[in-house]
Amino acid sequence: MNASPNAAGDLVANLDESVLLPQLGCPADEIGLAVGDMLERTNLAVIDAAFDLLDLRANERILEIGLGNGGHIASVLDQAAELFFTGIDLSPTMIAEGRRRNASFIRDGRVWLETADVMSLPFPSGSFDKAIAINTTYFWPDLTAGLKETHRVLRSDGVLVIAAITPEAAVEMPFAQYGFTVDNAAALEAACMAAGFDRIGITRYVEPLLDPPQEFGPREFYLLWACAG
């Protein structure tokens, strides 16, 4: 049985940074479940903003790269009729939790979740209409290579949305000291172009004040939209 949100929050709050921060890229075991719950709560606003930009339409095939615990999948499926959602994550713990939380959608054939790496996506070329990556590009070993793989599995004129914290916001966050790669807008755009995307647009998004307030205040993110040429 999962811990209550309060218990999970207390567990995460009491973790040393050296234990917590490595969990962000690949949550594992009991601590990983608590981290996944924390990420779901604290990233809710930027998740919604990113999927709004993705502009889902009926019958589309969606790929999410790094879906976390999958707590948002039900609301995504409500955005349009007959959507098919595929999610990957490096973390077997997150995939297991996502499968548990979305078991009925999986039984109905609307959701498929599996452990996989963006550097080698286990899907045929042109499998998806749209792809999204929220707060995950920091952990990719090679941004351009990961984007090339994402481009490969999108259909021609397919759409990619990336949400990523800005360097200005990241410098105030503790993970900036742990080697996470936080790219600026120019680097994100250049990597997308090198991977074959075009019609690239980047806006800035500031999340609303969270309740309870977070230690570092509202965060600023890039929201990037790109078309697979």
Residue frames relative to the residue before (quaternion, step in Angstrom):
aa qw qx qy qz dx dy dz
M 1.0000 0.0000 0.0000 0.0000 0.00 0.00 0.00
N 0.4580 -0.6877 0.4912 0.2760 3.57 -1.00 0.81
A 0.5419 -0.5879 0.4871 0.3513 3.52 -1.25 0.51
S 0.5711 -0.5648 0.4593 0.3794 3.54 -1.24 0.47
P 0.6592 -0.5058 0.3546 0.4289 3.62 -1.17 0.42
N 0.6543 0.5088 -0.3291 0.4524 3.61 0.95 -0.80
A 0.6631 0.4990 -0.3074 0.4657 3.57 0.94 -0.88
A 0.6449 0.5130 -0.3178 0.4690 3.58 0.99 -0.84
G 0.6500 0.5186 -0.3124 0.4593 3.57 0.98 -0.84
D 0.6437 0.5159 -0.3176 0.4676 3.56 1.01 -0.81
L 0.6340 0.5356 -0.3312 0.4488 3.57 0.99 -0.83
V 0.6820 0.4765 -0.2885 0.4740 3.58 0.88 -0.94
A 0.6531 0.5382 -0.3169 0.4283 3.58 0.92 -0.91
N 0.7239 0.4448 -0.2413 0.4690 3.57 1.09 -0.67
L 0.5214 0.6404 -0.4200 0.3763 3.57 1.25 0.00
D 0.4794 -0.6203 0.5353 0.3143 3.54 -1.15 0.65
E 0.6146 -0.5705 0.3942 0.3759 3.59 -1.09 0.70
S 0.6474 0.5417 -0.3255 0.4261 3.58 0.99 -0.80
V 0.6657 0.4455 -0.2885 0.5245 3.60 1.26 -0.39
L 0.6978 0.5028 -0.2752 0.4295 3.57 0.88 -0.98
L 0.7242 0.5016 -0.2879 0.3756 3.57 0.63 -1.10
P 0.6401 0.4956 -0.3553 0.4674 3.65 0.94 -0.59
Q 0.6003 0.5714 -0.3550 0.4325 3.60 1.20 -0.45
L 0.5667 0.6380 -0.3964 0.3386 3.62 1.08 -0.54
G 0.7074 0.4625 -0.2692 0.4619 3.58 1.00 -0.74
C 0.7999 0.0023 0.0281 0.5995 3.58 1.14 -0.61
P 0.1572 -0.8267 0.5339 0.0825 3.61 0.29 1.23
A 0.0359 -0.8191 0.5719 -0.0261 3.55 -0.95 0.90
D 0.8656 0.1356 -0.1068 0.4699 3.51 -1.24 0.73
E 0.8153 -0.2590 0.1618 0.4919 3.60 -1.22 -0.41
I 0.6377 0.5045 -0.3304 0.4792 3.58 0.96 -0.80
G 0.6414 0.5469 -0.3180 0.4341 3.57 0.97 -0.83
L 0.6280 0.5246 -0.3356 0.4666 3.57 1.03 -0.74
A 0.6567 0.4959 -0.3053 0.4792 3.58 1.00 -0.84
V 0.6368 0.5113 -0.3241 0.4774 3.59 1.01 -0.77
G 0.6366 0.5292 -0.3274 0.4555 3.59 0.98 -0.80
D 0.6433 0.5068 -0.3168 0.4784 3.58 1.00 -0.81
M 0.6463 0.5205 -0.3145 0.4609 3.57 0.99 -0.84
L 0.6684 0.4981 -0.2989 0.4646 3.58 0.92 -0.90
E 0.6104 0.5461 -0.3509 0.4539 3.58 1.05 -0.74
R 0.7006 0.4737 -0.2781 0.4554 3.59 0.84 -0.96
T 0.7486 0.4357 -0.2441 0.4362 3.57 0.73 -1.05
N 0.7316 0.4146 -0.2390 0.4856 3.60 1.15 -0.48
L 0.3280 0.7903 -0.4791 0.1958 3.59 1.26 0.06
A 0.6866 0.4991 -0.3047 0.4319 3.60 0.82 -0.94
V 0.7018 0.4438 -0.2881 0.4771 3.60 0.85 -0.88
I 0.5682 0.5608 -0.3847 0.4633 3.62 1.13 -0.51
D 0.6704 0.4905 -0.2972 0.4707 3.58 0.86 -0.95
A 0.6625 0.5097 -0.3118 0.4519 3.60 0.90 -0.89
A 0.6646 0.5052 -0.3097 0.4551 3.59 0.95 -0.83
F 0.6848 0.4577 -0.2992 0.4817 3.61 0.91 -0.81
D 0.5692 0.5563 -0.3904 0.4627 3.60 1.11 -0.49
L 0.6683 0.4913 -0.2970 0.4731 3.58 0.95 -0.86
L 0.6104 0.5599 -0.3532 0.4350 3.60 1.07 -0.63
D 0.1903 -0.8445 0.4879 0.1123 3.59 1.27 -0.44
L 0.0098 -0.8546 0.5183 -0.0296 3.55 0.64 1.17
R 0.1448 -0.7741 0.6144 0.0489 3.53 -1.16 0.83
A 0.6981 -0.4880 0.3222 0.4133 3.56 -1.24 0.49
N 0.8630 0.1757 -0.1608 0.4455 3.52 -1.21 0.82
E 0.4544 0.6932 -0.4631 0.3139 3.60 1.15 0.25
R 0.3496 -0.6970 0.5934 0.1994 3.52 -1.30 0.61
I 0.1146 -0.8216 0.5583 -0.0025 3.56 -0.56 1.23
L 0.1207 -0.7495 0.6446 0.0902 3.53 -1.17 0.73
E 0.0802 -0.7638 0.6369 0.0669 3.57 -0.91 0.93
I 0.2393 -0.7714 0.5815 0.0975 3.53 -0.82 1.12
G 0.8138 0.0687 -0.1068 0.5672 3.56 -0.33 1.28
L 0.0914 0.8661 -0.4852 0.0783 3.55 0.65 1.11
G 0.4076 -0.7033 0.4963 0.3047 3.62 1.17 -0.20
N 0.8083 -0.3033 0.1997 0.4635 3.58 -1.06 -0.72
G 0.5080 -0.7032 0.3941 0.3035 3.59 1.26 0.16
G 0.3589 0.7729 -0.4688 0.2325 3.59 1.18 0.30
H 0.6810 0.4915 -0.2787 0.4659 3.58 1.22 -0.39
I 0.4555 0.7338 -0.4383 0.2487 3.61 1.20 -0.28
A 0.6262 0.5496 -0.3524 0.4262 3.61 0.92 -0.82
S 0.6828 0.4715 -0.3005 0.4703 3.60 0.89 -0.85
V 0.6019 0.5421 -0.3608 0.4622 3.61 1.10 -0.59
L 0.6806 0.4957 -0.2964 0.4508 3.59 0.86 -0.92
D 0.6190 0.5503 -0.3383 0.4467 3.59 1.20 -0.44
Q 0.5813 0.6426 -0.3636 0.3420 3.60 1.19 -0.37
A 0.7923 -0.0112 0.0044 0.6100 3.60 1.19 -0.38
A 0.5829 -0.6098 0.4169 0.3386 3.54 -1.22 0.50
E 0.8776 0.1124 -0.0724 0.4604 3.52 -1.26 0.66
L 0.2476 0.7564 -0.5583 0.2343 3.57 0.90 0.90
F 0.1696 -0.7456 0.6313 0.1294 3.54 -1.23 0.57
F 0.1456 -0.8264 0.5438 0.0118 3.56 -0.54 1.25
T 0.0485 -0.7579 0.6504 0.0147 3.54 -0.92 1.02
G 0.0324 -0.8054 0.5919 0.0013 3.56 -0.89 0.92
I 0.0990 -0.7710 0.6248 0.0726 3.53 -1.09 0.75
D 0.0274 0.7679 -0.6400 -0.0001 3.54 -1.27 0.44
L 0.5399 -0.6161 0.4678 0.3319 3.55 -1.17 0.60
S 0.6983 0.5102 -0.2506 0.4351 3.55 1.16 -0.68
P 0.3663 -0.7164 0.5467 0.2315 3.61 -0.64 1.04
T 0.5930 0.5708 -0.3624 0.4372 3.60 1.11 -0.63
M 0.6868 0.4693 -0.2870 0.4751 3.59 0.92 -0.88
I 0.6411 0.5121 -0.3366 0.4620 3.59 0.98 -0.73
A 0.6392 0.5115 -0.3288 0.4709 3.59 0.96 -0.79
E 0.6710 0.4810 -0.3007 0.4775 3.59 0.93 -0.84
G 0.6373 0.5216 -0.3267 0.4637 3.59 1.01 -0.76
R 0.6448 0.5067 -0.3185 0.4754 3.58 1.01 -0.77
R 0.6368 0.5222 -0.3333 0.4589 3.58 0.99 -0.79
R 0.7272 0.4586 -0.2522 0.4442 3.56 0.82 -1.01
N 0.7743 0.3049 -0.1564 0.5319 3.59 1.16 -0.52
A 0.1842 0.8428 -0.4914 0.1192 3.56 1.21 0.57
S 0.6668 0.5044 -0.3260 0.4412 3.61 0.91 -0.79
F 0.6466 0.5030 -0.3236 0.4735 3.61 1.01 -0.73
I 0.6304 0.5220 -0.3310 0.4696 3.58 1.06 -0.72
R 0.6435 0.5133 -0.3212 0.4682 3.59 0.98 -0.84
D 0.6976 0.4694 -0.2665 0.4712 3.58 1.05 -0.77
G 0.5078 -0.6809 0.4041 0.3394 3.58 1.25 -0.06
R 0.5175 0.6563 -0.4109 0.3642 3.59 1.20 0.34
V 0.7719 0.2480 -0.1185 0.5733 3.59 1.23 -0.43
W 0.0128 -0.7563 0.6540 0.0008 3.52 -1.13 0.82
L 0.0226 -0.8073 0.5886 -0.0355 3.58 -0.73 1.09
E 0.1400 0.7996 -0.5773 0.0886 3.57 -0.94 0.84
T 0.5372 -0.5997 0.4935 0.3289 3.51 -1.29 0.53
A 0.2514 0.7578 -0.5607 0.2197 3.57 -0.67 1.10
D 0.3976 -0.7020 0.5556 0.2013 3.52 -1.36 0.41
V 0.5261 -0.6451 0.4551 0.3160 3.59 -0.94 0.87
M 0.6157 0.5738 -0.3537 0.4081 3.58 1.12 -0.53
S 0.7863 0.0898 -0.0569 0.6086 3.59 1.24 -0.33
L 0.0800 -0.8447 0.5289 0.0174 3.55 0.36 1.26
P 0.3597 -0.7807 0.4763 0.1850 3.61 -0.74 1.03
F 0.5305 0.6100 -0.4061 0.4260 3.56 0.91 0.97
P 0.5465 -0.6097 0.4509 0.3553 3.60 -1.10 0.59
S 0.6355 -0.5164 0.4107 0.4009 3.55 -1.24 0.42
G 0.8336 0.2219 -0.1680 0.4772 3.56 -1.09 0.75
S 0.3513 0.7856 -0.4578 0.2233 3.60 1.19 0.42
F 0.8070 0.2862 -0.0994 0.5069 3.59 1.07 -0.68
D 0.4518 -0.6666 0.5294 0.2670 3.52 -1.27 0.59
K 0.8054 0.0369 0.0300 0.5908 3.56 1.04 -0.81
A 0.1033 -0.7764 0.6199 0.0477 3.54 -1.23 0.64
I 0.0823 -0.7974 0.5977 0.0097 3.54 -1.15 0.64
A 0.0388 -0.7699 0.6370 0.0025 3.54 -1.14 0.78
I 0.0490 -0.8176 0.5725 -0.0382 3.58 -0.48 1.23
N 0.8497 -0.0851 0.0160 0.5202 3.56 -0.61 1.20
T 0.5629 0.6076 -0.3986 0.3938 3.58 0.97 0.79
T 0.5585 0.6391 -0.4067 0.3380 3.63 1.07 -0.50
Y 0.5218 0.6483 -0.4041 0.3796 3.61 1.21 -0.41
F 0.7413 0.4327 -0.1984 0.4732 3.55 1.13 -0.74
W 0.4994 0.6481 -0.4421 0.3676 3.61 1.23 -0.09
P 0.4497 -0.7093 0.4627 0.2840 3.64 -0.77 0.91
D 0.7781 0.0585 -0.0269 0.6248 3.59 1.18 -0.54
L 0.3625 -0.7772 0.4710 0.2066 3.58 -0.26 1.28
T 0.6892 0.4822 -0.2978 0.4515 3.59 0.79 -0.96
A 0.6512 0.5109 -0.3227 0.4591 3.60 0.94 -0.83
G 0.6500 0.5043 -0.3190 0.4706 3.59 0.98 -0.79
L 0.6571 0.4965 -0.3086 0.4759 3.57 1.03 -0.75
K 0.6101 0.5356 -0.3566 0.4625 3.60 1.06 -0.62
E 0.6459 0.4994 -0.3177 0.4821 3.59 1.00 -0.79
T 0.6373 0.5139 -0.3265 0.4725 3.58 1.00 -0.78
H 0.6327 0.5260 -0.3204 0.4694 3.58 0.98 -0.85
R 0.6397 0.5539 -0.3303 0.4181 3.58 0.94 -0.87
V 0.7521 0.4082 -0.2312 0.4628 3.58 0.86 -0.91
L 0.5800 0.5443 -0.3896 0.4643 3.61 1.28 0.02
R 0.5026 -0.6124 0.5098 0.3353 3.55 -1.17 0.56
S 0.6476 -0.4730 0.4031 0.4410 3.55 -1.27 0.23
D 0.8119 0.1433 -0.1817 0.5360 3.56 -0.85 1.07
G 0.3665 0.7064 -0.5143 0.3195 3.59 1.17 0.41
V 0.3828 -0.7469 0.5162 0.1706 3.55 -1.22 0.57
L 0.1363 -0.7550 0.6379 0.0676 3.51 -1.15 0.83
V 0.0675 -0.7534 0.6518 0.0540 3.55 -1.12 0.79
I 0.0852 -0.7686 0.6332 0.0305 3.54 -1.02 0.93
A 0.0864 -0.7411 0.6617 0.0744 3.55 -1.07 0.79
A 0.1283 0.7919 -0.5801 0.1414 3.57 -0.74 1.09
I 0.5258 -0.6446 0.4532 0.3203 3.55 -0.96 0.84
T 0.4759 -0.6655 0.4887 0.3030 3.58 -1.06 0.68
P 0.6075 -0.5560 0.4042 0.3981 3.62 -1.13 0.49
E 0.6180 0.5560 -0.3512 0.4308 3.60 1.04 -0.72
A 0.6832 0.4553 -0.2799 0.4976 3.57 1.01 -0.78
A 0.6560 0.5455 -0.3176 0.4137 3.57 0.98 -0.86
V 0.6059 0.5909 -0.3718 0.3814 3.58 1.02 -0.70
E 0.6724 0.4818 -0.2921 0.4800 3.58 1.20 -0.48
M 0.6329 0.5491 -0.3255 0.4381 3.56 1.26 -0.26
P 0.5797 -0.6244 0.3861 0.3536 3.62 -0.99 0.70
F 0.6324 0.5587 -0.3692 0.3895 3.62 1.00 -0.61
A 0.4884 0.6571 -0.4392 0.3700 3.60 1.24 -0.21
Q 0.6647 0.5030 -0.2939 0.4678 3.58 1.21 -0.48
Y 0.6970 0.4948 -0.2605 0.4488 3.60 1.26 -0.18
G 0.6517 -0.5940 0.3084 0.3569 3.55 1.13 0.63
F 0.3483 0.7086 -0.5360 0.2987 3.61 1.13 0.41
T 0.3578 -0.7305 0.5385 0.2199 3.59 -0.96 0.79
V 0.0134 -0.7907 0.6101 -0.0500 3.55 -0.46 1.27
D 0.1996 -0.8289 0.5178 0.0700 3.57 -0.35 1.28
N 0.4214 -0.6675 0.5411 0.2900 3.55 -1.19 0.54
A 0.7307 -0.4458 0.2820 0.4334 3.57 -1.27 0.21
A 0.6482 0.5287 -0.3262 0.4403 3.58 0.95 -0.83
A 0.6646 0.5015 -0.3058 0.4618 3.59 0.97 -0.83
L 0.6359 0.5194 -0.3267 0.4681 3.58 1.00 -0.78
E 0.6727 0.4919 -0.2971 0.4660 3.58 0.90 -0.92
A 0.6598 0.5099 -0.3157 0.4528 3.59 0.90 -0.88
A 0.6548 0.5046 -0.3179 0.4642 3.60 0.96 -0.80
C 0.6343 0.5216 -0.3297 0.4657 3.58 1.01 -0.76
M 0.6593 0.4996 -0.3099 0.4687 3.58 0.93 -0.86
A 0.6580 0.5087 -0.3105 0.4604 3.59 0.96 -0.83
A 0.6802 0.4833 -0.2783 0.4757 3.58 1.17 -0.59
G 0.6394 -0.5640 0.3182 0.4146 3.60 1.25 -0.04
F 0.5126 0.6260 -0.4344 0.3958 3.58 1.24 0.12
D 0.0530 -0.7718 0.6309 0.0595 3.54 -1.26 0.48
R 0.7442 0.3509 -0.2989 0.4833 3.58 -1.31 -0.03
I 0.2137 0.8121 -0.5002 0.2113 3.53 0.87 1.09
G 0.0046 -0.7906 0.6121 -0.0147 3.54 -0.93 0.93
I 0.0864 -0.7927 0.6029 0.0258 3.58 -1.02 0.83
T 0.0247 -0.7686 0.6392 0.0055 3.54 -0.94 0.96
R 0.4081 -0.6751 0.5491 0.2761 3.54 -1.33 0.19
Y 0.1086 -0.7846 0.6102 0.0184 3.53 -1.04 0.88
V 0.1317 -0.7688 0.6221 0.0671 3.57 -0.86 0.99
E 0.3971 -0.7369 0.4934 0.2365 3.54 -0.63 1.11
P 0.5404 -0.6024 0.4602 0.3650 3.61 -1.13 0.47
L 0.6533 -0.4824 0.3947 0.4298 3.55 -1.27 0.27
L 0.3314 -0.7531 0.5372 0.1854 3.55 -0.86 0.95
D 0.2149 -0.7559 0.6061 0.1226 3.54 -1.24 0.54
P 0.4352 -0.3026 -0.8089 0.2545 1.58 -0.97 2.31
P 0.6357 -0.5425 0.3697 0.4061 3.62 -1.13 0.53
Q 0.4026 -0.6983 0.5381 0.2465 3.55 -1.12 0.73
E 0.6668 -0.5370 0.3452 0.3846 3.54 -1.17 0.62
F 0.7835 0.3519 -0.1703 0.4830 3.58 0.95 -0.86
G 0.5493 -0.6542 0.3907 0.3430 3.61 1.21 0.32
P 0.7446 -0.3760 0.2791 0.4757 3.59 -1.29 -0.08
R 0.2932 -0.7631 0.5545 0.1556 3.57 -0.97 0.90
E 0.3080 -0.7269 0.5822 0.1945 3.55 -1.21 0.56
F 0.1095 -0.7999 0.5899 0.0141 3.54 -0.96 0.98
Y 0.3841 -0.6100 0.6174 0.3149 3.49 -1.40 0.24
L 0.1039 -0.7143 0.6843 0.1035 3.53 -1.21 0.67
L 0.0706 -0.8173 0.5714 -0.0225 3.54 -0.47 1.27
W 0.1060 -0.7643 0.6350 0.0364 3.55 -1.03 0.93
A 0.0702 0.8030 -0.5871 0.0742 3.59 -0.85 0.94
C 0.3066 -0.7439 0.5709 0.1634 3.53 -1.16 0.69
A 0.4240 -0.6948 0.5233 0.2523 3.57 -1.00 0.86
G 0.2924 -0.7939 0.5120 0.1485 3.56 -0.37 1.23
